[in-house]
Each structure stands twice: as structure tokens, then as C-alpha cells.
């Protein structure tokens, strides 16, 4: 199923970004994967392979990986074989839990609070899991839910973003990330637009009333972002470029870096003005509707 392929690739790409940062600070970090229909056993195996690449960063540190849910027992033997094949460092420990309801207990046993923590969850999170994730430093939740759900929006994270993945038949999954880290959210957005193209799979902004579908591309169509920026400026008034980049990151499916390209288009069409009128489009330049 292409949607599963895309969610797995995005997860693995994000782990490749998350792991170095998580292992560069304190002495321990935790990653939890709650398996189901969208996050599968191959995703767990791929995660182990990612972590095996950071053996040098694991010296003197502990990285605990938890795999919970219906697919966990299927994964247990396979993950042990992968660890043996890769000769993963002693600092990487993998545990499987046969029931997703056991995740909070597993996170507590791993001392997941007060240290870097990432939970990838296929479905909504229970209250105790949310409490533990928010206690992480930083604690992040990557959630895959059905189209039309709230995702992580009301989960208490200071920053969050969501995107719908839509296949050729119109089936959709909502992928959302909650985090206290702007750097993490920006990295997530960057990986979102960098995943390999899959036949018929496109992106959709759940906040877009017109439901426009966007091709996955390193240079996405800036049209919907231009419209979103105009609507935001109409609502709140003049903004600096820095403020508009933050809006792009938190309120659209686009990356902060896409903001400047969209603004150049709006300036060329004279839909907006800038102050000062000339020079580099830096963060302190003020943008207003014409």
C-alpha cells in the first residue's frame, strides 16, 4: 500500500535527523514505535538499521527502542536477527510489548521522561502516554490517524503540524507531529517534501477548505502558500518575514524556506508591499497587503 510506504519512509527519514540530536545531549534517549496498519514490522526493522549507523554516538549512552502493539511479537525475532547481523552497539536496547496498552509502563521502565523521547503512534494516544511524552526533554509525538481526526492538535504541544497523505483512490491518512522544538518541526517539514515520489500519493493541507492536492516535490507549487499568506496578512495585518516563516511552519504544510519564494511571487504581482522597499528579503522586512 503506497500510503504505508510513504509513512514508513518519512518516519525513517525523520529518525535519521532525530537520532543525532537526541544522542548528542544527555546520556539516554527513547524511541517508541506503536505498530499497526500504518506503522509496520518493516518500519521497526528500518529503525534499528538507522540507529545502528550511530554507533559512535552511542558510546557511553543508552538508546532504548520500544515496539508495542499487535505487530510487536512478529517483530521480536526479526529485530533480534537484524541486531545480530548489524552487530548493533551495546547502548542500543530493543524491547517488544505485545499490547499497545503496555506502552506507558514500557516508557516508565525505560526512564523516558526528562530525556529525548520520540513516540511514533498508529492511532490516537491515551492520556498517560501523552503525559509521559510531554515530560520528555524534548518529548515528541508523531501520530498517524484517520482523515478528519484532530491528530496532535489538542494534545498540549507548543508546536504542531499536520498533513494528509492521499492516494490515487482518494484514501487519506493524517500525519501530525507535536513537539516543543521549532528545529524538529522544521526538520519534519523538510523530510516531508523530500520523500521519494510514490505513484498517485500526494499531500493535502487539512486546513485548506478547497482540499487542493499537492505533488510531493523539493520545489512544491507555491500557489496555495501564496494564498495562505495573503489570508493571514488580511487577518492579522502587517508581519515581518520571520513571523510569516513561523506561520508557514505551524499553519501550513509548507517549509519555512518556501515562504521567501512565495513572497517574491506576491511582490512581483504587487499583491503585497515590503518595508524597506529594496534590499535582501531578510527576517526583519515587514510585509503588508497592497
SEKOL-632092 format. One record per residue (C-alpha): residue number from 0; residue in one letter; z, x, y. Coordinates in steps of 0.5 Angstrom, whole numbers, padded with zeros to 4 digits. Example, Ala and Ser with C-alpha at 12.3 -4.5 7.8 and 13.67 -1.06 7.14 Angstrom:
BEGIN
NODE; n; res; w; u; v
NODE; 0; A; 0016; 0025; -0009
NODE; 1; S; 0014; 0027; -0002
This chain:
BEGIN
NODE; n; res; w; u; v
NODE; 0; X; 0000; 0000; 0000
NODE; 1; X; -0002; 0003; 0007
NODE; 2; X; 0004; 0001; 0011
NODE; 3; X; 0008; 0004; 0006
NODE; 4; X; 0004; 0011; 0006
NODE; 5; X; 0005; 0011; 0014
NODE; 6; X; 0012; 0009; 0014
NODE; 7; X; 0013; 0015; 0009
NODE; 8; X; 0009; 0020; 0013
NODE; 9; X; 0013; 0018; 0019
NODE; 10; X; 0019; 0019; 0016
NODE; 11; X; 0018; 0026; 0013
NODE; 12; X; 0015; 0028; 0020
NODE; 13; X; 0021; 0026; 0024
NODE; 14; X; 0025; 0029; 0018
NODE; 15; X; 0021; 0036; 0020
NODE; 16; X; 0024; 0035; 0027
NODE; 17; X; 0031; 0032; 0026
NODE; 18; X; 0033; 0038; 0021
NODE; 19; X; 0033; 0044; 0025
NODE; 20; X; 0036; 0041; 0031
NODE; 21; X; 0042; 0038; 0026
NODE; 22; X; 0043; 0044; 0023
NODE; 23; X; 0043; 0049; 0029
NODE; 24; X; 0050; 0046; 0032
NODE; 25; X; 0055; 0044; 0027
NODE; 26; X; 0057; 0046; 0020
NODE; 27; X; 0055; 0040; 0017
NODE; 28; X; 0050; 0034; 0017
NODE; 29; X; 0048; 0028; 0013
NODE; 30; X; 0041; 0024; 0012
NODE; 31; X; 0042; 0018; 0008
NODE; 32; X; 0036; 0014; 0005
NODE; 33; X; 0036; 0007; 0003
NODE; 34; X; 0031; 0006; -0002
NODE; 35; X; 0027; -0001; -0003
NODE; 36; X; 0020; -0004; -0002
NODE; 37; X; 0018; 0001; 0004
NODE; 38; X; 0022; 0007; 0003
NODE; 39; X; 0021; 0009; -0004
NODE; 40; X; 0022; 0014; -0009
NODE; 41; X; 0017; 0019; -0007
NODE; 42; X; 0020; 0019; 0000
NODE; 43; X; 0026; 0021; -0003
NODE; 44; X; 0023; 0027; -0006
NODE; 45; X; 0019; 0029; 0000
NODE; 46; X; 0025; 0029; 0004
NODE; 47; X; 0028; 0034; -0001
NODE; 48; X; 0022; 0038; 0000
NODE; 49; X; 0023; 0038; 0007
NODE; 50; X; 0030; 0040; 0007
NODE; 51; X; 0028; 0046; 0002
NODE; 52; X; 0024; 0049; 0008
NODE; 53; X; 0030; 0050; 0012
NODE; 54; X; 0034; 0055; 0007
NODE; 55; X; 0035; 0060; 0013
NODE; 56; X; 0039; 0055; 0017
NODE; 57; X; 0043; 0052; 0011
NODE; 58; X; 0047; 0059; 0010
NODE; 59; X; 0054; 0057; 0012
NODE; 60; X; 0052; 0050; 0013
NODE; 61; X; 0052; 0043; 0009
NODE; 62; X; 0047; 0038; 0009
NODE; 63; X; 0048; 0032; 0005
NODE; 64; X; 0043; 0027; 0003
NODE; 65; X; 0045; 0020; 0000
NODE; 66; X; 0040; 0016; -0003
NODE; 67; X; 0042; 0009; -0004
NODE; 68; X; 0039; 0002; -0007
NODE; 69; X; 0035; 0000; -0013
NODE; 70; X; 0031; 0006; -0013
NODE; 71; X; 0036; 0011; -0013
NODE; 72; X; 0037; 0011; -0020
NODE; 73; X; 0030; 0012; -0021
NODE; 74; X; 0030; 0018; -0016
NODE; 75; X; 0036; 0021; -0019
NODE; 76; X; 0033; 0025; -0025
NODE; 77; X; 0026; 0027; -0021
NODE; 78; X; 0030; 0029; -0015
NODE; 79; X; 0034; 0034; -0020
NODE; 80; X; 0028; 0037; -0022
NODE; 81; X; 0025; 0038; -0015
NODE; 82; X; 0031; 0042; -0013
NODE; 83; X; 0031; 0046; -0019
NODE; 84; X; 0023; 0047; -0018
NODE; 85; X; 0024; 0049; -0011
NODE; 86; X; 0031; 0053; -0012
NODE; 87; X; 0034; 0049; -0006
NODE; 88; X; 0040; 0053; -0003
NODE; 89; X; 0047; 0051; -0005
NODE; 90; X; 0048; 0048; 0002
NODE; 91; X; 0044; 0042; 0000
NODE; 92; X; 0047; 0037; -0004
NODE; 93; X; 0044; 0030; -0006
NODE; 94; X; 0047; 0024; -0009
NODE; 95; X; 0045; 0018; -0011
NODE; 96; X; 0048; 0011; -0010
NODE; 97; X; 0046; 0005; -0015
NODE; 98; X; 0047; 0000; -0010
NODE; 99; X; 0046; 0000; -0002
NODE; 100; X; 0053; -0004; -0001
NODE; 101; X; 0056; 0003; -0003
NODE; 102; X; 0053; 0007; 0003
NODE; 103; X; 0059; 0006; 0007
NODE; 104; X; 0063; 0009; 0002
NODE; 105; X; 0058; 0015; 0001
NODE; 106; X; 0057; 0016; 0008
NODE; 107; X; 0065; 0017; 0009
NODE; 108; X; 0065; 0021; 0003
NODE; 109; X; 0060; 0026; 0006
NODE; 110; X; 0064; 0026; 0012
NODE; 111; X; 0058; 0024; 0016
NODE; 112; X; 0062; 0022; 0022
NODE; 113; X; 0063; 0027; 0028
NODE; 114; X; 0057; 0031; 0026
NODE; 115; X; 0049; 0030; 0026
NODE; 116; X; 0047; 0023; 0022
NODE; 117; X; 0041; 0020; 0021
NODE; 118; X; 0040; 0014; 0016
NODE; 119; X; 0033; 0011; 0014
NODE; 120; X; 0034; 0004; 0012
NODE; 121; X; 0029; -0001; 0009
NODE; 122; X; 0032; -0008; 0012
NODE; 123; X; 0038; -0009; 0016
NODE; 124; X; 0044; -0005; 0017
NODE; 125; X; 0051; -0008; 0015
NODE; 126; X; 0057; -0008; 0021
NODE; 127; X; 0060; -0002; 0017
NODE; 128; X; 0054; 0002; 0016
NODE; 129; X; 0053; 0001; 0024
NODE; 130; X; 0060; 0003; 0026
NODE; 131; X; 0059; 0010; 0022
NODE; 132; X; 0052; 0011; 0025
NODE; 133; X; 0054; 0010; 0032
NODE; 134; X; 0060; 0015; 0030
NODE; 135; X; 0055; 0021; 0029
NODE; 136; X; 0054; 0026; 0034
NODE; 137; X; 0049; 0024; 0034
NODE; 138; X; 0048; 0018; 0030
NODE; 139; X; 0041; 0016; 0029
NODE; 140; X; 0038; 0009; 0025
NODE; 141; X; 0031; 0009; 0023
NODE; 142; X; 0030; 0002; 0021
NODE; 143; X; 0024; -0002; 0017
NODE; 144; X; 0025; -0009; 0018
NODE; 145; X; 0020; -0015; 0017
NODE; 146; X; 0016; -0017; 0023
NODE; 147; X; 0019; -0021; 0028
NODE; 148; X; 0026; -0018; 0027
NODE; 149; X; 0031; -0015; 0032
NODE; 150; X; 0031; -0008; 0029
NODE; 151; X; 0036; -0004; 0032
NODE; 152; X; 0035; -0007; 0039
NODE; 153; X; 0042; -0010; 0039
NODE; 154; X; 0045; -0005; 0034
NODE; 155; X; 0049; -0002; 0040
NODE; 156; X; 0045; 0005; 0041
NODE; 157; X; 0044; 0007; 0048
NODE; 158; X; 0037; 0008; 0047
NODE; 159; X; 0032; 0005; 0042
NODE; 160; X; 0024; 0004; 0041
NODE; 161; X; 0020; -0001; 0036
NODE; 162; X; 0013; -0001; 0034
NODE; 163; X; 0010; -0006; 0029
NODE; 164; X; 0005; -0003; 0024
NODE; 165; X; 0000; -0008; 0022
NODE; 166; X; -0005; -0007; 0016
NODE; 167; X; -0012; -0010; 0016
NODE; 168; X; -0010; -0016; 0013
NODE; 169; X; -0005; -0018; 0018
NODE; 170; X; 0001; -0016; 0014
NODE; 171; X; 0006; -0012; 0019
NODE; 172; X; 0013; -0008; 0019
NODE; 173; X; 0017; -0007; 0025
NODE; 174; X; 0019; 0000; 0025
NODE; 175; X; 0025; 0002; 0030
NODE; 176; X; 0029; 0008; 0032
NODE; 177; X; 0036; 0007; 0035
NODE; 178; X; 0039; 0014; 0038
NODE; 179; X; 0043; 0017; 0044
NODE; 180; X; 0039; 0022; 0044
NODE; 181; X; 0032; 0022; 0049
NODE; 182; X; 0030; 0028; 0046
NODE; 183; X; 0030; 0025; 0039
NODE; 184; X; 0027; 0018; 0042
NODE; 185; X; 0021; 0023; 0045
NODE; 186; X; 0020; 0026; 0038
NODE; 187; X; 0020; 0020; 0034
NODE; 188; X; 0014; 0017; 0039
NODE; 189; X; 0010; 0024; 0038
NODE; 190; X; 0010; 0023; 0031
NODE; 191; X; 0009; 0016; 0031
NODE; 192; X; 0002; 0018; 0034
NODE; 193; X; 0001; 0024; 0030
NODE; 194; X; 0001; 0021; 0023
NODE; 195; X; -0005; 0021; 0019
NODE; 196; X; -0010; 0015; 0020
NODE; 197; X; -0010; 0010; 0014
NODE; 198; X; -0015; 0005; 0013
NODE; 199; X; -0014; -0001; 0017
NODE; 200; X; -0007; 0001; 0020
NODE; 201; X; -0006; 0000; 0027
NODE; 202; X; 0000; 0000; 0032
NODE; 203; X; 0002; -0006; 0036
NODE; 204; X; 0008; -0007; 0041
NODE; 205; X; 0013; -0012; 0039
NODE; 206; X; 0014; -0014; 0047
NODE; 207; X; 0006; -0015; 0048
NODE; 208; X; 0005; -0022; 0049
NODE; 209; X; -0002; -0021; 0047
NODE; 210; X; -0001; -0017; 0041
NODE; 211; X; -0006; -0012; 0042
NODE; 212; X; -0007; -0008; 0036
NODE; 213; X; -0008; 0000; 0038
NODE; 214; X; -0011; 0005; 0034
NODE; 215; X; -0007; 0011; 0031
NODE; 216; X; -0009; 0017; 0035
NODE; 217; X; -0007; 0023; 0039
NODE; 218; X; -0010; 0020; 0045
NODE; 219; X; -0009; 0013; 0045
NODE; 220; X; -0012; 0008; 0049
NODE; 221; X; -0008; 0008; 0056
NODE; 222; X; -0010; 0001; 0058
NODE; 223; X; -0004; -0003; 0055
NODE; 224; X; 0000; 0002; 0058
NODE; 225; X; -0003; 0002; 0065
NODE; 226; X; -0002; -0006; 0065
NODE; 227; X; 0005; -0005; 0063
NODE; 228; X; 0007; 0000; 0068
NODE; 229; X; 0004; -0005; 0073
NODE; 230; X; 0008; -0011; 0071
NODE; 231; X; 0014; -0006; 0071
NODE; 232; X; 0013; -0004; 0078
NODE; 233; X; 0012; -0011; 0080
NODE; 234; X; 0018; -0013; 0077
NODE; 235; X; 0023; -0007; 0080
NODE; 236; X; 0019; -0004; 0086
NODE; 237; X; 0017; 0003; 0087
NODE; 238; X; 0019; 0008; 0082
NODE; 239; X; 0019; 0016; 0081
NODE; 240; X; 0014; 0019; 0076
NODE; 241; X; 0021; 0021; 0072
NODE; 242; X; 0023; 0013; 0072
NODE; 243; X; 0016; 0011; 0069
NODE; 244; X; 0016; 0016; 0064
NODE; 245; X; 0023; 0013; 0062
NODE; 246; X; 0020; 0006; 0062
NODE; 247; X; 0015; 0008; 0058
NODE; 248; X; 0019; 0012; 0052
NODE; 249; X; 0024; 0006; 0052
NODE; 250; X; 0020; 0000; 0053
NODE; 251; X; 0013; 0001; 0050
NODE; 252; X; 0010; 0004; 0044
NODE; 253; X; 0007; 0010; 0048
NODE; 254; X; 0010; 0017; 0049
NODE; 255; X; 0013; 0019; 0056
NODE; 256; X; 0007; 0024; 0056
NODE; 257; X; 0002; 0018; 0056
NODE; 258; X; 0005; 0016; 0063
NODE; 259; X; 0001; 0021; 0067
NODE; 260; X; -0005; 0020; 0064
NODE; 261; X; -0004; 0012; 0065
NODE; 262; X; -0002; 0013; 0072
NODE; 263; X; -0008; 0017; 0074
NODE; 264; X; -0013; 0012; 0072
NODE; 265; X; -0009; 0007; 0076
NODE; 266; X; -0009; 0012; 0082
NODE; 267; X; -0017; 0013; 0081
NODE; 268; X; -0018; 0005; 0081
NODE; 269; X; -0013; 0004; 0087
NODE; 270; X; -0008; 0000; 0084
NODE; 271; X; -0002; 0004; 0086
NODE; 272; X; -0001; 0009; 0091
NODE; 273; X; 0003; 0015; 0091
NODE; 274; X; 0008; 0019; 0096
NODE; 275; X; 0007; 0024; 0097
NODE; 276; X; -0001; 0023; 0097
NODE; 277; X; -0003; 0029; 0095
NODE; 278; X; -0001; 0035; 0090
NODE; 279; X; 0001; 0035; 0083
NODE; 280; X; 0004; 0028; 0080
NODE; 281; X; 0011; 0031; 0079
NODE; 282; X; 0017; 0027; 0077
NODE; 283; X; 0019; 0026; 0084
NODE; 284; X; 0013; 0023; 0086
NODE; 285; X; 0014; 0016; 0088
NODE; 286; X; 0009; 0010; 0085
NODE; 287; X; 0008; 0003; 0088
NODE; 288; X; 0003; -0002; 0087
NODE; 289; X; -0002; -0002; 0093
